[in-house]
Amino acid sequence: MKYLCDKCGYIYDPETGDPDSSIPAGTAFNDLPDNWECPECGIPKDEFLVVED
């Protein structure tokens, strides 16, 4: 599964992680820190939508 920022369209892919925020590849969305935000627009993680691959 991937996770979509409904505001800007950024997609969090656990296989890629978020290297710019020191989140390594293989990090599940649920394992992201509670204060993690969209790296492009700053929307909180709890506002992301689940998208099927």
C-alpha distance matrix in Angstrom:
0.0 3.8 6.8 10.0 13.5 15.5 18.6 18.4 15.3 14.0 10.4 9.2 7.5 7.9 9.6 12.0 12.5 15.2 18.4 20.6 20.0 20.4 16.8 16.5 13.9 12.0 12.0 9.4 9.1 11.4 13.7 14.4 18.0 18.8 20.6 17.9 18.0 16.7 18.6 19.8 21.0 21.0 19.2 18.3 14.8 15.4 15.6 12.1 10.3 6.8 6.1 5.2 5.6
3.8 0.0 3.8 6.8 10.2 12.5 15.4 14.8 11.8 10.3 6.6 5.8 5.0 6.9 9.0 10.3 10.6 12.6 16.0 17.7 17.3 18.3 15.0 15.2 12.9 12.0 11.6 9.5 8.3 11.4 13.5 13.2 16.6 17.4 18.6 15.6 15.1 13.3 15.1 16.1 17.4 17.7 16.1 15.7 12.6 13.7 13.4 9.7 8.5 6.1 5.3 6.4 6.6
6.8 3.8 0.0 3.8 6.8 9.3 12.1 12.1 9.6 8.3 5.4 5.0 6.7 8.7 11.6 11.9 11.2 12.2 15.9 16.9 16.1 17.8 14.7 15.9 14.4 13.8 12.4 10.3 7.7 10.6 13.0 11.9 14.8 15.0 15.9 13.1 12.1 10.4 12.9 13.7 14.4 14.5 12.5 12.1 9.3 10.4 9.7 5.9 5.4 4.6 5.7 8.5 9.7
10.0 6.8 3.8 0.0 3.8 5.9 8.7 8.6 6.1 5.9 4.5 6.4 9.0 11.8 14.3 13.9 13.3 13.4 17.1 17.3 16.9 19.2 16.6 18.2 16.9 16.9 15.6 13.8 11.0 13.7 16.1 14.4 16.8 16.5 16.7 13.9 11.9 9.4 12.0 11.8 12.1 12.9 10.8 11.6 9.7 10.8 8.8 5.3 5.0 6.3 6.6 10.0 11.3
13.5 10.2 6.8 3.8 0.0 3.8 5.4 5.9 5.1 5.2 6.3 8.0 11.4 14.0 16.7 15.7 14.5 13.6 17.1 16.6 15.9 18.8 16.8 19.0 18.5 18.9 17.1 15.7 12.4 14.9 16.9 14.6 16.2 15.4 14.9 12.3 9.6 7.0 9.9 9.2 8.7 9.6 7.4 9.0 8.3 9.7 7.1 4.8 6.5 9.2 10.2 13.7 15.1
15.5 12.5 9.3 5.9 3.8 0.0 3.8 6.0 5.8 7.9 9.3 11.5 14.6 17.3 20.0 19.2 18.2 17.4 20.8 20.1 19.6 22.5 20.6 22.8 22.1 22.4 20.6 18.8 15.4 17.5 20.0 17.8 19.2 17.9 17.5 15.4 12.4 10.1 13.1 11.7 10.3 11.5 8.8 10.7 10.7 10.9 7.4 6.2 6.7 10.0 10.8 14.5 16.4
18.6 15.4 12.1 8.7 5.4 3.8 0.0 3.8 6.1 8.2 10.8 13.1 16.6 19.3 21.9 20.5 19.3 17.7 20.8 19.5 19.0 22.4 21.1 23.6 23.3 24.1 22.2 21.0 17.6 19.7 21.7 19.0 19.9 18.6 17.3 15.4 11.9 9.4 11.8 9.7 7.6 9.5 7.5 10.5 11.6 12.4 8.9 8.7 10.2 13.6 14.4 18.0 19.5
18.4 14.8 12.1 8.6 5.9 6.0 3.8 0.0 3.8 5.7 9.1 11.9 15.1 18.3 20.3 18.4 17.7 15.9 18.7 17.2 17.5 20.9 19.8 22.1 21.7 23.0 21.5 20.8 17.7 20.4 22.0 19.1 20.3 19.7 18.2 15.6 12.1 8.8 10.2 7.4 6.6 9.6 8.9 12.1 12.9 14.6 11.6 10.4 11.9 14.6 14.6 18.0 18.7
15.3 11.8 9.6 6.1 5.1 5.8 6.1 3.8 0.0 3.8 6.3 9.7 12.5 15.9 17.7 16.2 16.0 14.9 17.9 17.2 17.7 20.6 19.0 20.8 19.8 20.8 19.7 18.8 16.1 19.1 20.9 18.5 20.3 20.1 19.2 16.2 13.2 9.7 11.1 9.1 9.5 12.0 11.0 13.5 13.2 14.8 11.9 9.7 10.1 12.1 11.5 14.5 15.1
14.0 10.3 8.3 5.9 5.2 7.9 8.2 5.7 3.8 0.0 3.8 6.6 9.6 12.9 14.6 12.8 12.3 11.1 14.1 13.6 14.1 16.9 15.3 17.1 16.2 17.5 16.5 16.1 13.6 16.9 18.1 15.6 17.6 17.9 16.9 13.6 10.9 7.3 8.2 7.0 8.6 10.6 10.3 12.3 11.6 14.0 12.0 9.3 10.6 12.0 11.7 14.5 14.5
10.4 6.6 5.4 4.5 6.3 9.3 10.8 9.1 6.3 3.8 0.0 3.8 6.2 9.6 11.4 10.2 10.2 10.2 13.5 14.0 14.3 16.4 14.1 15.2 13.8 14.6 13.9 13.1 11.1 14.5 16.0 14.0 16.7 17.3 17.2 13.7 11.9 8.9 10.0 10.0 11.8 13.0 12.2 13.2 11.4 13.6 12.3 8.8 9.3 9.6 8.9 11.3 11.1
9.2 5.8 5.0 6.4 8.0 11.5 13.1 11.9 9.7 6.6 3.8 0.0 3.8 6.4 8.8 7.8 6.9 7.5 11.1 12.2 11.9 13.5 10.8 11.9 10.6 11.2 10.1 9.6 7.7 11.4 12.4 10.6 13.5 14.7 14.9 11.3 10.5 8.4 9.5 10.9 12.8 13.0 12.4 12.4 9.9 12.5 12.3 8.9 10.0 9.6 9.9 11.9 11.6
7.5 5.0 6.7 9.0 11.4 14.6 16.6 15.1 12.5 9.6 6.2 3.8 0.0 3.8 5.4 5.4 6.0 8.2 11.3 13.4 13.5 14.1 11.0 10.9 8.5 8.7 8.8 8.5 8.1 11.9 12.6 11.7 15.2 16.8 17.5 14.0 13.9 12.0 12.7 14.2 16.4 16.7 16.2 15.9 13.0 15.4 15.4 11.9 12.1 10.6 10.1 10.9 9.7
7.9 6.9 8.7 11.8 14.0 17.3 19.3 18.3 15.9 12.9 9.6 6.4 3.8 0.0 3.8 5.4 4.9 8.3 11.0 13.8 13.2 12.9 9.4 8.7 6.3 5.3 5.3 5.2 6.4 9.7 9.8 9.7 13.4 15.6 16.8 13.7 14.5 13.6 14.3 16.5 18.6 18.2 17.7 16.6 13.4 15.6 16.6 13.4 13.8 11.9 12.2 12.5 11.5
9.6 9.0 11.6 14.3 16.7 20.0 21.9 20.3 17.7 14.6 11.4 8.8 5.4 3.8 0.0 3.8 5.9 9.5 11.1 14.4 14.7 13.8 10.7 8.8 5.2 4.8 7.2 8.2 10.1 13.3 12.9 13.0 16.6 19.1 20.1 16.8 17.6 16.3 16.3 18.4 21.0 20.9 20.8 20.1 17.0 19.4 20.1 16.8 16.9 14.8 14.2 13.8 11.7
12.0 10.3 11.9 13.9 15.7 19.2 20.5 18.4 16.2 12.8 10.2 7.8 5.4 5.4 3.8 0.0 3.8 6.5 7.8 11.0 11.8 11.4 8.9 7.3 4.5 6.6 8.2 10.0 11.1 14.5 13.8 12.9 16.1 18.7 19.0 15.4 15.9 14.3 13.6 15.5 18.5 18.7 19.2 19.0 16.4 19.3 19.8 16.6 17.3 15.9 15.4 15.7 13.7
12.5 10.6 11.2 13.3 14.5 18.2 19.3 17.7 16.0 12.3 10.2 6.9 6.0 4.9 5.9 3.8 0.0 3.8 6.1 9.0 8.8 8.4 5.4 5.1 4.1 6.2 5.8 8.1 8.7 12.0 10.8 9.4 12.4 15.1 15.4 11.9 12.8 11.9 11.3 14.0 16.7 16.2 16.7 16.1 13.5 16.7 17.6 14.8 16.3 15.3 15.7 16.7 15.4
15.2 12.6 12.2 13.4 13.6 17.4 17.7 15.9 14.9 11.1 10.2 7.5 8.2 8.3 9.5 6.5 3.8 0.0 3.8 5.5 5.5 6.4 4.7 6.4 7.2 9.8 8.7 10.9 10.5 13.6 12.3 9.8 11.8 14.4 13.8 10.1 10.5 9.5 8.1 11.1 13.9 13.4 14.7 14.4 12.7 16.3 17.0 14.6 16.8 16.7 17.3 18.9 17.9
18.4 16.0 15.9 17.1 17.1 20.8 20.8 18.7 17.9 14.1 13.5 11.1 11.3 11.0 11.1 7.8 6.1 3.8 0.0 3.8 5.3 4.8 5.3 5.9 7.6 11.0 10.6 13.5 13.8 16.6 14.7 12.4 13.9 16.9 16.0 12.6 13.3 12.5 10.2 13.0 16.1 15.7 17.6 17.5 16.1 19.8 20.5 18.4 20.5 20.4 20.8 22.1 20.7
20.6 17.7 16.9 17.3 16.6 20.1 19.5 17.2 17.2 13.6 14.0 12.2 13.4 13.8 14.4 11.0 9.0 5.5 3.8 0.0 3.8 5.6 7.4 9.3 11.3 14.5 13.5 16.1 15.5 18.2 16.6 13.5 14.3 16.9 15.1 11.9 11.9 11.1 8.0 10.6 13.7 13.4 15.9 16.3 15.8 19.6 20.0 18.3 20.9 21.5 22.1 23.9 22.8
20.0 17.3 16.1 16.9 15.9 19.6 19.0 17.5 17.7 14.1 14.3 11.9 13.5 13.2 14.7 11.8 8.8 5.5 5.3 3.8 0.0 3.8 5.5 8.7 11.3 13.8 12.0 14.3 13.5 15.6 13.7 10.5 10.7 13.3 11.5 8.6 9.4 9.8 7.6 11.1 13.4 12.0 14.3 13.9 13.3 17.1 18.1 16.8 19.7 20.4 21.6 23.7 23.1
20.4 18.3 17.8 19.2 18.8 22.5 22.4 20.9 20.6 16.9 16.4 13.5 14.1 12.9 13.8 11.4 8.4 6.4 4.8 5.6 3.8 0.0 3.8 6.1 9.5 12.1 10.5 13.6 13.8 15.7 13.1 10.6 11.1 14.4 13.4 10.8 12.5 13.2 11.2 14.7 17.1 15.7 17.6 16.8 15.6 19.2 20.7 19.2 21.8 21.9 23.1 24.6 23.7
16.8 15.0 14.7 16.6 16.8 20.6 21.1 19.8 19.0 15.3 14.1 10.8 11.0 9.4 10.7 8.9 5.4 4.7 5.3 7.4 5.5 3.8 0.0 3.8 6.7 8.7 6.8 9.8 10.2 12.3 9.9 7.7 9.3 12.7 12.6 9.7 11.7 12.2 11.2 14.7 17.0 15.5 16.7 15.5 13.5 16.9 18.5 16.7 19.0 18.7 19.9 21.2 20.5
16.5 15.2 15.9 18.2 19.0 22.8 23.6 22.1 20.8 17.1 15.2 11.9 10.9 8.7 8.8 7.3 5.1 6.4 5.9 9.3 8.7 6.1 3.8 0.0 3.8 6.2 6.0 9.7 11.4 13.6 11.0 10.1 12.3 15.8 16.1 13.2 15.2 15.2 14.2 17.4 20.0 18.9 20.0 18.8 16.5 19.6 21.2 18.9 20.7 19.7 20.4 21.1 19.8
13.9 12.9 14.4 16.9 18.5 22.1 23.3 21.7 19.8 16.2 13.8 10.6 8.5 6.3 5.2 4.5 4.1 7.2 7.6 11.3 11.3 9.5 6.7 3.8 0.0 3.8 5.6 8.8 10.9 13.6 11.8 11.4 14.4 17.6 18.3 15.1 16.6 16.0 15.2 18.0 20.7 20.2 20.8 19.8 17.1 20.0 21.3 18.5 19.6 18.1 18.2 18.4 16.7
12.0 12.0 13.8 16.9 18.9 22.4 24.1 23.0 20.8 17.5 14.6 11.2 8.7 5.3 4.8 6.6 6.2 9.8 11.0 14.5 13.8 12.1 8.7 6.2 3.8 0.0 3.8 6.2 9.3 11.5 10.0 10.8 14.1 17.1 18.6 15.8 17.5 17.3 17.3 20.1 22.5 21.6 21.6 20.2 17.0 19.3 20.9 18.1 18.8 16.7 17.1 16.9 15.5
12.0 11.6 12.4 15.6 17.1 20.6 22.2 21.5 19.7 16.5 13.9 10.1 8.8 5.3 7.2 8.2 5.8 8.7 10.6 13.5 12.0 10.5 6.8 6.0 5.6 3.8 0.0 3.8 6.4 8.3 6.4 7.0 10.4 13.3 14.9 12.4 14.6 14.9 15.3 18.4 20.4 19.0 18.8 17.0 13.8 16.2 18.1 15.7 16.9 15.4 16.5 17.0 16.4
9.4 9.5 10.3 13.8 15.7 18.8 21.0 20.8 18.8 16.1 13.1 9.6 8.5 5.2 8.2 10.0 8.1 10.9 13.5 16.1 14.3 13.6 9.8 9.7 8.8 6.2 3.8 0.0 3.8 5.4 5.2 6.8 10.5 12.6 14.8 12.5 14.5 14.8 16.1 18.9 20.4 18.9 18.0 15.9 12.3 13.9 16.0 13.5 14.2 12.4 13.9 14.4 14.5
9.1 8.3 7.7 11.0 12.4 15.4 17.6 17.7 16.1 13.6 11.1 7.7 8.1 6.4 10.1 11.1 8.7 10.5 13.8 15.5 13.5 13.8 10.2 11.4 10.9 9.3 6.4 3.8 0.0 3.8 5.3 5.4 8.9 10.2 12.2 9.9 11.4 11.8 13.8 16.4 17.3 15.8 14.5 12.3 8.7 10.2 12.2 9.9 11.0 9.8 12.1 13.5 14.3
11.4 11.4 10.6 13.7 14.9 17.5 19.7 20.4 19.1 16.9 14.5 11.4 11.9 9.7 13.3 14.5 12.0 13.6 16.6 18.2 15.6 15.7 12.3 13.6 13.6 11.5 8.3 5.4 3.8 0.0 3.8 5.6 8.2 8.8 11.8 10.7 12.8 14.1 16.4 19.2 19.6 17.5 15.9 12.9 9.4 9.9 12.8 11.4 12.5 11.5 14.3 15.7 16.9
13.7 13.5 13.0 16.1 16.9 20.0 21.7 22.0 20.9 18.1 16.0 12.4 12.6 9.8 12.9 13.8 10.8 12.3 14.7 16.6 13.7 13.1 9.9 11.0 11.8 10.0 6.4 5.2 5.3 3.8 0.0 3.8 6.4 8.4 11.2 10.1 13.0 14.7 16.3 19.5 20.3 18.0 17.1 14.2 11.0 12.4 15.4 14.1 15.7 14.7 17.2 18.4 19.1
14.4 13.2 11.9 14.4 14.6 17.8 19.0 19.1 18.5 15.6 14.0 10.6 11.7 9.7 13.0 12.9 9.4 9.8 12.4 13.5 10.5 10.6 7.7 10.1 11.4 10.8 7.0 6.8 5.4 5.6 3.8 0.0 3.8 6.4 8.2 6.4 9.4 11.3 12.7 16.0 16.8 14.4 13.9 11.2 8.4 10.7 13.5 12.3 14.7 14.5 17.0 18.8 19.4
18.0 16.6 14.8 16.8 16.2 19.2 19.9 20.3 20.3 17.6 16.7 13.5 15.2 13.4 16.6 16.1 12.4 11.8 13.9 14.3 10.7 11.1 9.3 12.3 14.4 14.1 10.4 10.5 8.9 8.2 6.4 3.8 0.0 3.8 5.4 5.3 9.0 11.9 13.2 16.7 16.9 13.9 13.7 10.6 8.9 11.0 14.0 13.9 16.8 17.2 20.0 22.1 22.9
18.8 17.4 15.0 16.5 15.4 17.9 18.6 19.7 20.1 17.9 17.3 14.7 16.8 15.6 19.1 18.7 15.1 14.4 16.9 16.9 13.3 14.4 12.7 15.8 17.6 17.1 13.3 12.6 10.2 8.8 8.4 6.4 3.8 0.0 3.8 5.6 8.6 11.9 14.0 17.0 16.4 13.0 12.1 8.5 7.3 8.5 11.8 12.6 15.6 16.7 19.9 22.3 23.7
20.6 18.6 15.9 16.7 14.9 17.5 17.3 18.2 19.2 16.9 17.2 14.9 17.5 16.8 20.1 19.0 15.4 13.8 16.0 15.1 11.5 13.4 12.6 16.1 18.3 18.6 14.9 14.8 12.2 11.8 11.2 8.2 5.4 3.8 0.0 3.8 6.3 10.1 11.7 14.6 13.9 10.3 10.2 7.2 7.5 9.5 12.0 13.1 16.6 18.2 21.1 23.9 25.1
17.9 15.6 13.1 13.9 12.3 15.4 15.4 15.6 16.2 13.6 13.7 11.3 14.0 13.7 16.8 15.4 11.9 10.1 12.6 11.9 8.6 10.8 9.7 13.2 15.1 15.8 12.4 12.5 9.9 10.7 10.1 6.4 5.3 5.6 3.8 0.0 3.8 7.0 8.5 11.7 11.7 8.6 8.9 6.6 6.0 9.3 11.2 11.2 14.6 16.1 18.6 21.3 22.1
18.0 15.1 12.1 11.9 9.6 12.4 11.9 12.1 13.2 10.9 11.9 10.5 13.9 14.5 17.6 15.9 12.8 10.5 13.3 11.9 9.4 12.5 11.7 15.2 16.6 17.5 14.6 14.5 11.4 12.8 13.0 9.4 9.0 8.6 6.3 3.8 0.0 3.8 6.0 8.5 8.0 5.0 5.4 4.6 5.4 8.8 9.4 9.5 13.2 15.3 17.5 20.6 21.5
16.7 13.3 10.4 9.4 7.0 10.1 9.4 8.8 9.7 7.3 8.9 8.4 12.0 13.6 16.3 14.3 11.9 9.5 12.5 11.1 9.8 13.2 12.2 15.2 16.0 17.3 14.9 14.8 11.8 14.1 14.7 11.3 11.9 11.9 10.1 7.0 3.8 0.0 3.8 5.4 5.6 4.6 5.2 6.5 6.8 10.2 9.5 8.6 11.9 14.0 15.6 18.7 19.3
18.6 15.1 12.9 12.0 9.9 13.1 11.8 10.2 11.1 8.2 10.0 9.5 12.7 14.3 16.3 13.6 11.3 8.1 10.2 8.0 7.6 11.2 11.2 14.2 15.2 17.3 15.3 16.1 13.8 16.4 16.3 12.7 13.2 14.0 11.7 8.5 6.0 3.8 0.0 3.8 6.0 5.9 8.3 9.8 10.3 13.8 13.3 12.2 15.3 17.0 18.0 20.8 20.8
19.8 16.1 13.7 11.8 9.2 11.7 9.7 7.4 9.1 7.0 10.0 10.9 14.2 16.5 18.4 15.5 14.0 11.1 13.0 10.6 11.1 14.7 14.7 17.4 18.0 20.1 18.4 18.9 16.4 19.2 19.5 16.0 16.7 17.0 14.6 11.7 8.5 5.4 3.8 0.0 3.8 6.2 8.4 11.1 12.1 15.3 13.8 12.7 15.4 17.6 18.1 21.1 21.2
21.0 17.4 14.4 12.1 8.7 10.3 7.6 6.6 9.5 8.6 11.8 12.8 16.4 18.6 21.0 18.5 16.7 13.9 16.1 13.7 13.4 17.1 17.0 20.0 20.7 22.5 20.4 20.4 17.3 19.6 20.3 16.8 16.9 16.4 13.9 11.7 8.0 5.6 6.0 3.8 0.0 3.8 5.8 9.2 11.2 13.8 11.9 11.8 14.8 17.6 18.7 22.0 22.7
21.0 17.7 14.5 12.9 9.6 11.5 9.5 9.6 12.0 10.6 13.0 13.0 16.7 18.2 20.9 18.7 16.2 13.4 15.7 13.4 12.0 15.7 15.5 18.9 20.2 21.6 19.0 18.9 15.8 17.5 18.0 14.4 13.9 13.0 10.3 8.6 5.0 4.6 5.9 6.2 3.8 0.0 3.8 6.3 8.9 11.5 10.5 11.2 14.7 17.5 19.2 22.6 23.6
19.2 16.1 12.5 10.8 7.4 8.8 7.5 8.9 11.0 10.3 12.2 12.4 16.2 17.7 20.8 19.2 16.7 14.7 17.6 15.9 14.3 17.6 16.7 20.0 20.8 21.6 18.8 18.0 14.5 15.9 17.1 13.9 13.7 12.1 10.2 8.9 5.4 5.2 8.3 8.4 5.8 3.8 0.0 3.8 6.6 8.4 6.9 8.1 11.6 14.8 16.9 20.4 21.9
18.3 15.7 12.1 11.6 9.0 10.7 10.5 12.1 13.5 12.3 13.2 12.4 15.9 16.6 20.1 19.0 16.1 14.4 17.5 16.3 13.9 16.8 15.5 18.8 19.8 20.2 17.0 15.9 12.3 12.9 14.2 11.2 10.6 8.5 7.2 6.6 4.6 6.5 9.8 11.1 9.2 6.3 3.8 0.0 3.8 5.5 5.8 7.5 11.3 14.0 16.8 20.2 21.9
14.8 12.6 9.3 9.7 8.3 10.7 11.6 12.9 13.2 11.6 11.4 9.9 13.0 13.4 17.0 16.4 13.5 12.7 16.1 15.8 13.3 15.6 13.5 16.5 17.1 17.0 13.8 12.3 8.7 9.4 11.0 8.4 8.9 7.3 7.5 6.0 5.4 6.8 10.3 12.1 11.2 8.9 6.6 3.8 0.0 3.8 5.4 5.6 9.1 11.1 14.1 17.2 18.9
15.4 13.7 10.4 10.8 9.7 10.9 12.4 14.6 14.8 14.0 13.6 12.5 15.4 15.6 19.4 19.3 16.7 16.3 19.8 19.6 17.1 19.2 16.9 19.6 20.0 19.3 16.2 13.9 10.2 9.9 12.4 10.7 11.0 8.5 9.5 9.3 8.8 10.2 13.8 15.3 13.8 11.5 8.4 5.5 3.8 0.0 3.8 5.6 8.4 10.6 14.1 17.2 19.6
15.6 13.4 9.7 8.8 7.1 7.4 8.9 11.6 11.9 12.0 12.3 12.3 15.4 16.6 20.1 19.8 17.6 17.0 20.5 20.0 18.1 20.7 18.5 21.2 21.3 20.9 18.1 16.0 12.2 12.8 15.4 13.5 14.0 11.8 12.0 11.2 9.4 9.5 13.3 13.8 11.9 10.5 6.9 5.8 5.4 3.8 0.0 3.8 6.6 9.8 12.8 16.4 18.8
12.1 9.7 5.9 5.3 4.8 6.2 8.7 10.4 9.7 9.3 8.8 8.9 11.9 13.4 16.8 16.6 14.8 14.6 18.4 18.3 16.8 19.2 16.7 18.9 18.5 18.1 15.7 13.5 9.9 11.4 14.1 12.3 13.9 12.6 13.1 11.2 9.5 8.6 12.2 12.7 11.8 11.2 8.1 7.5 5.6 5.6 3.8 0.0 3.8 6.8 9.4 13.0 15.1
10.3 8.5 5.4 5.0 6.5 6.7 10.2 11.9 10.1 10.6 9.3 10.0 12.1 13.8 16.9 17.3 16.3 16.8 20.5 20.9 19.7 21.8 19.0 20.7 19.6 18.8 16.9 14.2 11.0 12.5 15.7 14.7 16.8 15.6 16.6 14.6 13.2 11.9 15.3 15.4 14.8 14.7 11.6 11.3 9.1 8.4 6.6 3.8 0.0 3.8 6.4 10.0 12.7
6.8 6.1 4.6 6.3 9.2 10.0 13.6 14.6 12.1 12.0 9.6 9.6 10.6 11.9 14.8 15.9 15.3 16.7 20.4 21.5 20.4 21.9 18.7 19.7 18.1 16.7 15.4 12.4 9.8 11.5 14.7 14.5 17.2 16.7 18.2 16.1 15.3 14.0 17.0 17.6 17.6 17.5 14.8 14.0 11.1 10.6 9.8 6.8 3.8 0.0 3.8 6.7 9.7
6.1 5.3 5.7 6.6 10.2 10.8 14.4 14.6 11.5 11.7 8.9 9.9 10.1 12.2 14.2 15.4 15.7 17.3 20.8 22.1 21.6 23.1 19.9 20.4 18.2 17.1 16.5 13.9 12.1 14.3 17.2 17.0 20.0 19.9 21.1 18.6 17.5 15.6 18.0 18.1 18.7 19.2 16.9 16.8 14.1 14.1 12.8 9.4 6.4 3.8 0.0 3.8 6.5
5.2 6.4 8.5 10.0 13.7 14.5 18.0 18.0 14.5 14.5 11.3 11.9 10.9 12.5 13.8 15.7 16.7 18.9 22.1 23.9 23.7 24.6 21.2 21.1 18.4 16.9 17.0 14.4 13.5 15.7 18.4 18.8 22.1 22.3 23.9 21.3 20.6 18.7 20.8 21.1 22.0 22.6 20.4 20.2 17.2 17.2 16.4 13.0 10.0 6.7 3.8 0.0 3.8
5.6 6.6 9.7 11.3 15.1 16.4 19.5 18.7 15.1 14.5 11.1 11.6 9.7 11.5 11.7 13.7 15.4 17.9 20.7 22.8 23.1 23.7 20.5 19.8 16.7 15.5 16.4 14.5 14.3 16.9 19.1 19.4 22.9 23.7 25.1 22.1 21.5 19.3 20.8 21.2 22.7 23.6 21.9 21.9 18.9 19.6 18.8 15.1 12.7 9.7 6.5 3.8 0.0
